[in-house]
Amino acid sequence: MDQNAQNQTWLNRSLAAVWHPCTQMKRHETLPLIPIARGDGVWLYDMDGHRYLDAVSSWWVNLFGHNQPRIKAAITAQMDQLEHVMLAGFTHQPVVELSEQLAELTGLGHAFYGSDGASATEIALKMAAHYWRNLGLPEKNRFIYLQDSYHGETMGALSVTDVPIFRTAYAPLVRENFAVQSPDSRQAQGEQTAEDVALCALQDLERVLTAHHSEIAALIVEPLVQGAAGMAMYHPIYLAQARILCDQYNVLLIADEIAVGFGRTGTMFACEQAGIKPDLLCLSKGITGGYLPLAAVLCSEAVYTAFYADETAKAFLHSHSYTGNALACAAALATLAIFKDDDVIAVNREKSARFSEIFAPLAQHPRIQNWRQCGMIWAFEISDVSPNFATECFVAALKEEILLRPIGNTLYFMPPYTMTDAEAQFLLAGTLNALEKCW
Ligand SMILES: *Cc1c(COP(=O)(O)O)cnc(C)c1O
């Protein structure tokens, strides 16, 4: 069989055997799947040897490129020691070291582990409600979330997620919570600044808190950038003031840094830019550099203490089989070591400024609106495009050797931090060419 026929076979076998995520499978009658053979740095290589610049970090998980030697070596070394042991009643070196390091980085503690981001959201929501129950306030069991929020797609997470395509079909299964106005700075009208929009959104938050605080366990937010909303960015004053309001109304603050943590917004964690600490912090995605599924929820001492008692029922009786998986923890430790050894946050600060200069022709383009940047995220909207723009742009970008995945008419770059200036130039040129074909 020639290479082409062989690849066709892989595609057909995949369509026959695999239910691909977030996909109307029938569309693959016309839109081909891409069989990826290997990755290296920012590049993914398909079975024909075509390459694609991974400008979305493989759904926002990859930080230091594919085939990263240090993470690979750490997983391999761990494999020779211990691959996995149940974490109830047992512990191991990688999980202890990772928990200590995460505590030092966040000022929170007692890391509780899950696998994917959605499991971190579930853990945080359950922990918040159970916290109030342990304090004798079981009626505080609802949540406030921002409009256009995304916190994952399991049922608890969906109850605080406001993206219709993910939620509508399952609405009857999902408990009602309280949505409040998003501080999304794209809403600014006329003379309004991003800060004005944030202050206005805070009034809506205070209105809901005033009316319902006695039944509210927590406010959950994606700090600084609402990713699935189309990289909606907002002013840090929202977080600073929301922290004050939560304290005032006896409501916990959950920061979902699943997408924005680990340097994506320019600081190690986005909350740092508002000078606040949440009560519960959700981490996943970049935590293992994109190598293995791992999620963690860190909490304040007050939360932890509320569960520490003689009664079993006061404990957080939640578990996943792979909680604290040793290989995933080893990958996370290697990821944190890269941050430290390579001074990633400082290096990225200069890098993102350089990339912004490289991308300037997009910022100035007449068809482009709301050009924005936060750390290692760049995003913009394109006006007057067809309803199929996202797919058309995805296909046109692949022809330019670029993996882009627009959200509606929002295009964004969220590349691995290791992208070079030359690769950024390549990304710019290819994006402009792709846009020429689909706008
Ligand atoms: C991706 C994401 C999640 C869900 O993580 P999964 O690993 O896909 O379950 C939750 N919150 C935010 C902000 C995310 O970006």
PDBQT file of the ligand as one rigid body, heavy atoms in Angstrom, charges set to zero:
ROOT
HETATM    1  C1  LIG A 501     -10.405  23.515  29.528  1.00  0.00    +0.000 C 
HETATM    2  C2  LIG A 501     -11.014  24.178  30.689  1.00  0.00    +0.000 A 
HETATM    3  C3  LIG A 501     -11.722  23.432  31.657  1.00  0.00    +0.000 A 
HETATM    4  C4  LIG A 501     -11.997  21.967  31.514  1.00  0.00    +0.000 C 
HETATM    5  O1  LIG A 501     -10.832  21.195  31.444  1.00  0.00    +0.000 OA
HETATM    6  P1  LIG A 501     -10.922  19.762  30.754  1.00  0.00    +0.000 P 
HETATM    7  O2  LIG A 501      -9.554  19.186  30.978  1.00  0.00    +0.000 OA
HETATM    8  O3  LIG A 501     -11.216  19.985  29.312  1.00  0.00    +0.000 OA
HETATM    9  O4  LIG A 501     -11.985  19.006  31.449  1.00  0.00    +0.000 OA
HETATM   10  C5  LIG A 501     -12.225  24.110  32.739  1.00  0.00    +0.000 A 
HETATM   11  N1  LIG A 501     -12.043  25.437  32.884  1.00  0.00    +0.000 NA
HETATM   12  C6  LIG A 501     -11.364  26.164  31.993  1.00  0.00    +0.000 A 
HETATM   13  C7  LIG A 501     -11.178  27.642  32.231  1.00  0.00    +0.000 C 
HETATM   14  C8  LIG A 501     -10.847  25.569  30.846  1.00  0.00    +0.000 A 
HETATM   15  O5  LIG A 501     -10.228  26.314  29.921  1.00  0.00    +0.000 OA
ENDROOT
TORSDOF 0
